[in-house]
Amino acid sequence: PLPPFPSARLRARASPRLLAMSAASSSSSRGGAHRTIDLDSYLDSVEDAVRSGNFGGNNRSFTPPGGGGGGGGGDDDDDDGGDDGGRGGKIIVAAKEEHRRVMIRTLLSMPSRVEYDEKLREARAESEFVRWTNFVHNALEPALSSYGGRGEAVLKERNPAFRAELNGALGYDYRRGKVNRRFSRMASCRTYRGDLGALLRDAAPDAVAAYEEMISKGPTEEEVARIVIERRAGVEESRRDMALRCLVMDLSSGGLRQQGNVHAQAAGQKCERECVDFLRAEAKEKTEEADMDSGGGRSRMLVLENVYVKQTRRGGKSFDALKAEWERSSDDGVIVSAADRHCITSEFDAAVVDTLERRVAEIWESKHTVGPGTVADALSKKLSSLRSLRNEEGSMLLYRGGSASLSSSSPEGEGEGEGRRRRNDRPPFLFGIFGRALQSPSHGAAQLRTVACQELLRRDVEAVMRTLETGAVELDVDDVIDVAERVRRALREAREGEEDGAGGFSVRVVVADGASPWRSSSSS
């Protein structure tokens, strides 16, 4: 059998041990067959696809490095020192919708996405406020004063606070947001219960049409972004003009088609359930094996779903208060820690607890489709949070019927020498990524190309200008290879200390065979 990544170079140099590991990596559970992916070899295969210009059938234009044929395979490839020959070369990618915001931010010297999003929110709130004030002055007030002031008389009888609420809305600071809700308070009374349309039909029927037109469509993305661009200070006028060109640039021919929020959420929840099913089947097998070795005993491995993280902090809730709050909830478990809040994630998709040793043995993240980009995202966000939690002494996971230590330090009452010996005897802490599908190396290469495009447009104004002129992003192959190498570096950093129990992690990636769009001959 061949390893689960179709790279000719890898197959040619694969050792019998690697082939045997690949064949033995498939497992069966209630959720179906699964296989463990060798991440290092998978990334090798992705890099092969990059060098050969194989981007999942979406190859806009590719110039092979060094005038050669790239690196798709061949028995004479050097394992260690042959990478420089695969350097160089160009990739041309059509500009897509997901590039628009990055290009605008670069032209406006606004590298932070958070800052740009905040400016967009302020501009949207201002635009909504202007629309409301125009409605009040041009439609509502004339309608109330018509018919001999009959509308004012109706309001005095049914909603005496109308004028006070209207004046308060006109003086509202729109930067606080929720502009629509503030103006809707004009109908906050026992008679109308917030239904401004009903109030207008009774007191100002001539303004109903203008009101319905106003609420039927809000400010567009282009209108809001135009406000941000035109008001950006400290930027040359030519750069603002180019940002406006980018705003109206036709990018309809490219771009990723995103799933709707509802469908994406449902797919994510299904993946989380399959992950938990897989882990519970594995935990059952491990418990049965442990019982056979020990001659019988109680259940050992416990799988918890959707474990939230709560921080104790000065001036905030104490450990006992957070524990009492969790006990009133229906959640499987909760992690309580004093680790810094800014570097901690809010939840983990699954956790595996060794109930006999009272320690957390595994933490899992589920991804619908696993590729090099999603692996890098999980390592940089979830695993970094997990490391902070484990480095904080006293971090605990509470579950129904007990608690388990998450900290990498020795439990209270256990000597340092004894604690080190126990840590060395047990397997390293495992961080797992579960997916319903694995991207083929070519589609993984396309994912890395997308990341490289975003990074180039984020840092290089001249690249943005060329893209505006040509409608395409020109990349070096090296840019994409550098992204892949960063994924490898993150993987190495995660594993540091794994062998001696000094805080390293064992990283495991599992995918479901049956749901994968790409299968090798070794899948079972």
C-alpha positions as CSV (number, residue, x, y, z in Angstrom):
1,P,0.0,0.0,0.0
2,L,1.0,3.6,-0.7
3,P,1.0,6.5,1.8
4,P,-2.1,8.7,1.7
5,F,-0.6,11.4,-0.4
6,P,0.1,10.8,-4.2
7,S,3.6,12.2,-4.6
8,A,5.9,10.3,-6.9
9,R,9.0,11.7,-5.1
10,L,7.7,10.5,-1.7
11,R,6.7,7.1,-3.0
12,A,10.1,6.6,-4.5
13,R,12.0,7.3,-1.2
14,A,9.4,6.0,1.3
15,S,10.9,3.5,3.7
16,P,9.1,0.2,4.4
17,R,8.5,1.5,7.9
18,L,6.6,4.5,6.6
19,L,4.6,2.4,4.3
20,A,3.7,0.1,7.1
21,M,2.7,3.0,9.3
22,S,0.5,4.4,6.6
23,A,-1.3,1.1,6.1
24,A,-1.8,0.7,9.8
25,S,-3.0,4.2,10.4
26,S,-6.6,3.5,9.4
27,S,-9.0,2.9,12.3
28,S,-12.6,2.0,12.5
29,S,-15.2,3.5,14.8
30,R,-18.9,4.0,15.0
31,G,-18.5,7.1,12.7
32,G,-16.8,5.0,10.0
33,A,-13.2,4.5,8.9
34,H,-10.6,7.1,9.8
35,R,-6.9,7.6,9.1
36,T,-4.1,9.5,10.8
37,I,-2.2,11.8,8.5
38,D,1.6,12.1,8.6
39,L,1.8,15.9,8.6
40,D,5.4,16.1,7.6
41,S,5.0,13.9,4.5
42,Y,1.7,15.6,3.6
43,L,3.4,19.0,3.6
44,D,6.2,17.5,1.5
45,S,3.5,16.6,-1.0
46,V,1.9,20.0,-0.9
47,E,5.3,21.6,-1.6
48,D,5.7,19.3,-4.6
49,A,2.4,20.5,-5.9
50,V,3.5,24.2,-5.5
51,R,6.8,23.7,-7.4
52,S,5.1,21.9,-10.2
53,G,2.3,24.5,-10.5
54,N,-0.5,22.0,-9.6
55,F,-3.1,24.1,-7.8
56,G,-6.2,21.9,-8.0
57,G,-7.1,22.6,-11.6
58,N,-7.3,26.3,-10.9
59,N,-4.0,27.3,-12.5
60,R,-4.3,30.8,-14.0
61,S,-0.7,30.9,-15.1
62,F,2.5,29.3,-13.9
63,T,6.1,29.7,-14.9
64,P,8.2,26.8,-13.6
65,P,11.2,27.6,-11.4
66,G,14.6,27.9,-13.0
67,G,13.2,27.1,-16.5
68,G,12.9,23.5,-15.4
69,G,9.9,21.3,-14.7
70,G,9.4,22.1,-11.0
71,G,9.6,19.2,-8.7
72,G,6.7,16.8,-9.2
73,G,8.7,13.7,-8.8
74,G,11.7,11.7,-9.8
75,D,14.0,9.3,-8.2
76,D,17.0,11.5,-8.3
77,D,15.6,14.3,-6.0
78,D,17.9,15.1,-3.2
79,D,16.2,14.6,0.2
80,D,18.0,17.4,2.0
81,G,19.8,19.8,-0.3
82,G,17.8,19.9,-3.5
83,D,15.2,22.5,-2.6
84,D,17.1,25.5,-4.0
85,G,16.7,24.1,-7.5
86,G,12.9,24.4,-7.0
87,R,13.1,28.0,-6.0
88,G,12.0,30.8,-8.3
89,G,9.3,30.9,-10.9
90,K,6.1,33.0,-11.1
91,I,2.4,32.4,-10.4
92,I,-0.3,34.7,-11.9
93,V,-3.6,34.6,-10.0
94,A,-6.7,36.6,-11.1
95,A,-7.7,39.2,-8.6
96,K,-10.7,38.1,-6.5
97,E,-13.3,39.5,-4.3
98,E,-11.4,38.5,-1.1
99,H,-8.5,40.7,-2.3
100,R,-10.5,43.9,-2.4
101,R,-10.5,44.8,1.3
102,V,-6.8,43.9,1.7
103,M,-5.9,46.1,-1.3
104,I,-7.9,49.0,0.1
105,R,-6.3,48.7,3.5
106,T,-2.8,48.7,2.0
107,L,-3.5,51.8,-0.1
108,L,-4.9,53.6,3.0
109,S,-1.8,52.6,5.1
110,M,-4.2,50.7,7.4
111,P,-2.5,47.3,8.1
112,S,-4.8,46.4,10.9
113,R,-8.0,44.6,9.9
114,V,-9.5,45.6,13.3
115,E,-8.9,49.3,12.6
116,Y,-10.5,49.1,9.1
117,D,-13.5,47.1,10.4
118,E,-14.0,49.7,13.1
119,K,-13.9,52.5,10.6
120,L,-16.5,50.7,8.5
121,R,-18.8,50.3,11.5
122,E,-18.5,54.0,12.3
123,A,-19.2,54.9,8.7
124,R,-22.2,52.6,8.5
125,A,-23.7,54.0,11.8
126,E,-23.2,57.6,10.5
127,S,-24.9,56.7,7.2
128,E,-27.8,55.2,9.0
129,F,-28.1,58.3,11.3
130,V,-28.1,60.6,8.2
131,R,-30.9,58.5,6.6
132,W,-33.0,58.7,9.8
133,T,-32.5,62.4,10.2
134,N,-33.4,63.0,6.6
135,F,-36.6,60.9,7.1
136,V,-37.6,62.9,10.1
137,H,-37.1,66.3,8.6
138,N,-38.3,65.5,5.0
139,A,-41.1,63.0,5.7
140,L,-42.2,62.6,9.3
141,E,-42.4,66.2,10.4
142,P,-44.4,67.4,7.4
143,A,-46.7,64.4,7.7
144,L,-47.4,65.2,11.4
145,S,-48.1,68.9,10.7
146,S,-50.6,68.1,7.9
147,Y,-54.3,67.7,8.3
148,G,-54.4,70.5,10.9
149,G,-52.1,68.8,13.3
150,R,-54.3,65.7,13.8
151,G,-51.2,63.5,14.0
152,E,-49.8,65.4,17.0
153,A,-53.1,65.1,18.8
154,V,-53.1,61.3,18.2
155,L,-49.5,61.0,19.6
156,K,-50.3,63.1,22.7
157,E,-53.1,60.7,23.5
158,R,-51.5,57.4,22.7
159,N,-47.7,58.1,23.2
160,P,-47.0,61.2,25.3
161,A,-43.3,60.5,25.3
162,F,-43.0,60.6,21.5
163,R,-41.4,64.1,21.3
164,A,-38.9,63.4,24.0
165,E,-37.8,60.2,22.4
166,L,-37.5,61.9,19.0
167,N,-35.4,64.7,20.3
168,G,-33.2,62.2,22.1
169,A,-32.7,60.2,18.9
170,L,-31.8,63.3,16.9
171,G,-29.1,64.2,19.5
172,Y,-27.8,60.6,19.8
173,D,-24.1,59.9,19.3
174,Y,-24.2,57.5,16.4
175,R,-20.7,56.2,17.1
176,R,-22.2,54.2,19.9
177,G,-24.0,52.1,17.3
178,K,-27.6,50.7,17.3
179,V,-28.9,53.8,15.5
180,N,-32.1,52.0,14.2
181,R,-33.0,50.8,17.7
182,R,-32.6,54.3,19.1
183,F,-35.0,55.9,16.6
184,S,-37.4,53.0,17.0
185,R,-37.8,54.0,20.6
186,M,-40.2,56.7,19.3
187,A,-42.8,53.9,19.4
188,S,-41.9,52.5,22.8
189,C,-45.2,52.8,24.6
190,R,-48.0,50.5,25.8
191,T,-50.1,51.1,22.7
192,Y,-47.4,50.5,19.9
193,R,-44.8,48.3,21.8
194,G,-42.0,49.4,19.6
195,D,-43.9,49.1,16.3
196,L,-43.0,52.3,14.6
197,G,-44.8,51.3,11.4
198,A,-48.1,51.1,13.3
199,L,-47.5,54.5,14.9
200,L,-46.9,56.1,11.5
201,R,-50.0,54.5,10.0
202,D,-52.1,56.1,12.8
203,A,-50.4,59.5,13.2
204,A,-48.5,60.2,10.0
205,P,-49.8,58.0,7.1
206,D,-48.1,60.2,4.5
207,A,-44.7,59.2,5.9
208,V,-45.3,55.4,5.7
209,A,-44.1,54.9,2.2
210,A,-40.8,56.8,2.9
211,Y,-40.3,54.8,6.1
212,E,-40.8,51.4,4.4
213,E,-38.4,52.4,1.6
214,M,-35.8,53.5,4.2
215,I,-35.9,50.3,6.2
216,S,-36.0,48.0,3.1
217,K,-32.4,48.7,2.2
218,G,-29.5,49.9,4.3
219,P,-26.3,51.5,3.2
220,T,-24.3,49.3,0.8
221,E,-20.8,48.1,1.4
222,E,-19.5,50.4,-1.4
223,E,-21.2,53.5,0.2
224,V,-19.7,52.7,3.6
225,A,-16.2,52.0,2.3
226,R,-16.3,55.2,0.2
227,I,-16.9,57.3,3.3
228,V,-13.8,55.6,5.0
229,I,-11.6,56.2,1.9
230,E,-12.6,59.8,1.3
231,R,-12.0,60.7,5.0
232,R,-8.7,58.9,5.5
233,A,-6.2,61.4,6.7
234,G,-2.4,61.3,6.3
235,V,-2.6,59.5,2.9
236,E,-1.7,60.9,-0.5
237,E,-4.7,61.9,-2.7
238,S,-3.3,59.6,-5.4
239,R,-3.5,56.6,-3.0
240,R,-7.1,57.5,-2.1
241,D,-8.0,57.7,-5.8
242,M,-6.5,54.2,-6.3
243,A,-8.5,52.9,-3.3
244,L,-11.7,54.3,-4.9
245,R,-10.7,52.5,-8.2
246,C,-10.3,49.3,-6.2
247,L,-13.7,49.8,-4.7
248,V,-15.5,49.7,-8.0
249,M,-13.1,47.2,-9.7
250,D,-15.0,44.3,-11.3
251,L,-13.9,41.2,-9.5
252,S,-16.9,39.1,-10.3
253,S,-14.9,36.6,-12.4
254,G,-13.0,35.3,-9.4
255,G,-13.4,34.8,-5.7
256,L,-14.3,32.0,-3.4
257,R,-17.9,31.1,-3.1
258,Q,-18.7,30.9,0.6
259,Q,-21.3,28.7,2.1
260,G,-24.2,30.5,3.8
261,N,-23.9,31.0,7.5
262,V,-26.6,28.5,8.3
263,H,-25.1,25.7,6.1
264,A,-21.6,26.4,7.3
265,Q,-22.8,26.3,11.0
266,A,-24.6,23.0,10.4
267,A,-21.6,21.4,8.7
268,G,-19.4,22.5,11.6
269,Q,-21.7,21.0,14.2
270,K,-21.9,17.8,12.3
271,C,-18.1,17.6,12.2
272,E,-17.9,18.2,15.9
273,R,-20.3,15.4,16.6
274,E,-18.3,13.0,14.4
275,C,-15.2,14.0,16.2
276,V,-16.7,13.2,19.6
277,D,-18.1,9.9,18.3
278,F,-14.6,9.0,17.0
279,L,-12.9,9.9,20.3
280,R,-15.5,8.0,22.4
281,A,-14.9,4.9,20.3
282,E,-11.2,5.2,20.8
283,A,-11.6,5.9,24.5
284,K,-13.7,2.8,24.8
285,E,-11.0,0.7,23.2
286,K,-8.2,2.2,25.4
287,T,-10.3,1.6,28.5
288,E,-10.9,-2.0,27.5
289,E,-7.2,-2.5,26.9
290,A,-6.3,-1.0,30.2
291,D,-8.9,-3.2,32.0
292,M,-7.4,-6.3,30.4
293,D,-3.9,-5.3,31.4
294,S,-4.9,-4.5,35.0
295,G,-7.3,-7.4,35.4
296,G,-10.4,-5.3,35.4
297,G,-11.3,-1.9,36.8
298,R,-13.4,1.2,36.4
299,S,-13.7,3.3,33.3
300,R,-10.6,5.3,32.6
301,M,-10.9,7.7,29.6
302,L,-13.8,10.3,29.5
303,V,-14.6,12.4,26.4
304,L,-16.1,15.8,26.9
305,E,-17.8,17.9,24.2
306,N,-17.5,21.7,23.7
307,V,-15.4,22.6,26.7
308,Y,-15.5,26.3,27.5
309,V,-12.8,28.3,29.1
310,K,-13.4,30.7,31.9
311,Q,-10.8,33.0,33.5
312,T,-10.5,34.0,37.1
313,R,-9.2,37.6,37.3
314,R,-8.7,40.4,39.8
315,G,-12.0,42.2,40.4
316,G,-13.9,39.5,38.5
317,K,-15.4,36.2,39.3
318,S,-13.6,33.8,41.6
319,F,-13.0,30.1,41.0
320,D,-15.9,29.1,43.3
321,A,-18.3,31.5,41.5
322,L,-17.3,30.2,38.1
323,K,-17.7,26.6,39.3
324,A,-21.2,27.3,40.7
325,E,-22.1,29.0,37.4
326,W,-21.0,26.0,35.4
327,E,-22.8,23.5,37.7
328,R,-26.1,25.3,36.9
329,S,-25.4,24.9,33.1
330,S,-25.8,21.8,30.9
331,D,-22.2,21.9,29.6
332,D,-20.1,18.8,29.8
333,G,-17.1,20.5,31.3
334,V,-15.4,23.9,31.8
335,I,-11.7,24.9,32.1
336,V,-11.0,27.5,34.8
337,S,-7.7,29.3,34.8
338,A,-6.0,32.5,35.8
339,A,-4.1,32.7,32.5
340,D,-4.2,36.1,30.7
341,R,-7.5,36.6,28.9
342,H,-6.2,38.2,25.8
343,C,-4.3,35.1,24.6
344,I,-6.9,32.4,25.5
345,T,-9.5,30.9,23.2
346,S,-13.2,30.7,24.4
347,E,-13.7,27.0,23.9
348,F,-12.2,23.7,22.7
349,D,-14.3,21.3,20.6
350,A,-13.5,18.2,22.7
351,A,-11.3,17.0,25.5
352,V,-10.2,13.6,26.7
353,V,-9.7,13.1,30.5
354,D,-7.8,10.3,32.2
355,T,-10.1,9.9,35.2
356,L,-7.7,7.7,37.1
357,E,-4.8,10.0,36.9
358,R,-7.1,13.1,37.1
359,R,-5.4,14.8,34.2
360,V,-6.4,16.1,30.8
361,A,-4.8,13.9,28.2
362,E,-6.0,15.3,24.9
363,I,-7.6,18.4,23.4
364,W,-9.2,18.3,20.0
365,E,-10.2,20.9,17.4
366,S,-12.6,19.9,14.6
367,K,-12.4,21.3,11.0
368,H,-14.7,20.3,8.2
369,T,-11.9,20.2,5.7
370,V,-8.2,19.8,6.8
371,G,-5.5,21.5,4.8
372,P,-2.2,23.2,5.5
373,G,-3.9,26.5,6.1
374,T,-6.4,25.1,8.7
375,V,-3.6,23.2,10.4
376,A,-1.6,26.5,10.7
377,D,-4.7,28.3,12.0
378,A,-5.3,25.6,14.7
379,L,-1.7,25.6,15.8
380,S,-1.4,29.4,16.0
381,K,-4.7,30.0,17.8
382,K,-6.0,26.9,19.7
383,L,-2.6,25.3,20.5
384,S,-1.1,28.6,21.6
385,S,-4.0,29.1,24.0
386,L,-3.6,25.6,25.2
387,R,0.1,26.2,26.0
388,S,-0.8,29.3,28.0
389,L,-3.4,27.3,30.0
390,R,-0.9,24.5,30.7
391,N,1.8,26.9,31.7
392,E,-0.5,28.6,34.3
393,E,-0.3,26.7,37.6
394,G,-3.7,25.6,38.9
395,S,-5.5,25.4,35.5
396,M,-8.3,22.9,36.0
397,L,-10.9,21.2,33.9
398,L,-14.2,20.6,35.8
399,Y,-16.5,17.8,34.7
400,R,-19.6,16.1,36.1
401,G,-18.3,14.0,39.0
402,G,-14.7,15.3,39.2
403,S,-11.9,17.5,38.1
404,A,-8.7,17.1,36.2
405,S,-5.4,19.0,36.1
406,L,-4.6,20.9,32.9
407,S,-1.4,22.4,34.2
408,S,2.0,20.9,33.1
409,S,3.4,21.3,36.7
410,S,3.3,18.6,39.3
411,P,0.0,18.1,41.2
412,E,-0.2,19.5,44.7
413,G,1.5,17.3,47.2
414,E,3.6,15.5,44.7
415,G,7.4,16.0,44.8
416,E,9.2,17.4,41.8
417,G,11.2,14.3,41.3
418,E,8.2,12.0,41.5
419,G,6.2,14.4,39.3
420,R,8.9,14.4,36.6
421,R,9.1,10.6,36.7
422,R,5.3,10.3,36.3
423,R,5.3,12.8,33.4
424,N,8.0,10.9,31.6
425,D,6.2,7.6,32.1
426,R,3.0,8.9,30.5
427,P,2.5,9.7,26.8
428,P,3.0,13.4,25.8
429,F,0.0,15.7,25.9
430,L,-1.9,15.3,22.6
431,F,-3.4,18.1,20.5
432,G,-5.6,16.7,17.8
433,I,-7.3,18.0,14.7
434,F,-10.2,16.1,13.3
435,G,-11.6,16.6,9.8
436,R,-14.4,15.2,7.7
437,A,-12.2,15.7,4.6
438,L,-8.5,16.1,3.7
439,Q,-7.5,18.5,1.0
440,S,-5.5,16.9,-1.8
441,P,-1.9,18.3,-2.1
442,S,-2.9,20.3,-5.1
443,H,-5.8,21.9,-3.3
444,G,-3.6,22.4,-0.2
445,A,-1.2,24.2,-2.5
446,A,-4.0,26.4,-3.7
447,Q,-4.8,27.2,-0.1
448,L,-1.2,28.3,0.6
449,R,-1.3,30.3,-2.7
450,T,-4.4,32.2,-1.4
451,V,-2.6,33.0,1.9
452,A,0.5,34.2,0.0
453,C,-1.6,36.4,-2.2
454,Q,-3.2,38.1,0.8
455,E,0.2,38.6,2.5
456,L,1.8,40.1,-0.7
457,L,-1.1,42.5,-1.2
458,R,-1.0,43.4,2.5
459,R,2.7,44.4,2.6
460,D,3.5,45.6,-1.0
461,V,1.8,48.8,-2.3
462,E,3.5,48.3,-5.7
463,A,1.9,44.8,-6.0
464,V,-1.5,46.4,-5.3
465,M,-0.9,49.0,-8.1
466,R,0.1,46.3,-10.6
467,T,-3.0,44.3,-9.6
468,L,-5.2,47.4,-10.3
469,E,-3.6,47.8,-13.7
470,T,-3.6,44.1,-14.8
471,G,-6.5,42.6,-12.8
472,A,-4.1,39.8,-11.5
473,V,-1.7,39.2,-8.6
474,E,1.8,38.1,-9.6
475,L,3.5,35.9,-7.0
476,D,6.9,34.3,-6.7
477,V,6.8,30.6,-6.1
478,D,9.1,31.4,-3.1
479,D,6.3,33.3,-1.5
480,V,4.1,30.2,-1.4
481,I,6.9,27.9,-0.3
482,D,7.6,30.4,2.6
483,V,4.0,30.0,3.8
484,A,4.5,26.2,3.8
485,E,7.7,26.5,5.7
486,R,6.0,28.6,8.3
487,V,3.5,25.8,8.8
488,R,6.4,23.4,9.3
489,R,8.0,25.8,11.8
490,A,4.8,26.1,13.8
491,L,4.6,22.3,13.9
492,R,8.2,22.0,15.1
493,E,7.6,24.6,17.8
494,A,4.5,22.7,19.0
495,R,6.5,19.6,19.4
496,E,9.4,21.1,21.3
497,G,9.9,19.3,24.6
498,E,7.6,16.5,23.6
499,E,10.2,13.8,24.2
500,D,11.3,14.8,27.7
501,G,7.9,16.0,28.9
502,A,9.0,19.6,29.1
503,G,5.7,21.0,27.8
504,G,5.8,19.8,24.2
505,F,2.7,18.4,22.4
506,S,2.1,15.4,20.2
507,V,0.2,16.7,17.2
508,R,-2.2,14.3,15.5
509,V,-4.5,14.9,12.4
510,V,-7.3,12.4,11.8
511,V,-9.7,12.5,8.8
512,A,-12.7,10.5,7.9
513,D,-12.1,8.3,4.9
514,G,-15.6,8.1,3.7
515,A,-16.3,11.8,3.6
516,S,-12.9,12.8,2.0
517,P,-13.2,14.0,-1.6
518,W,-9.7,12.5,-2.3
519,R,-8.6,9.0,-1.4
520,S,-5.4,7.1,-2.0
521,S,-5.1,3.4,-2.7
522,S,-4.1,2.9,1.0
523,S,-7.4,4.0,2.4
524,S,-9.5,1.3,4.0
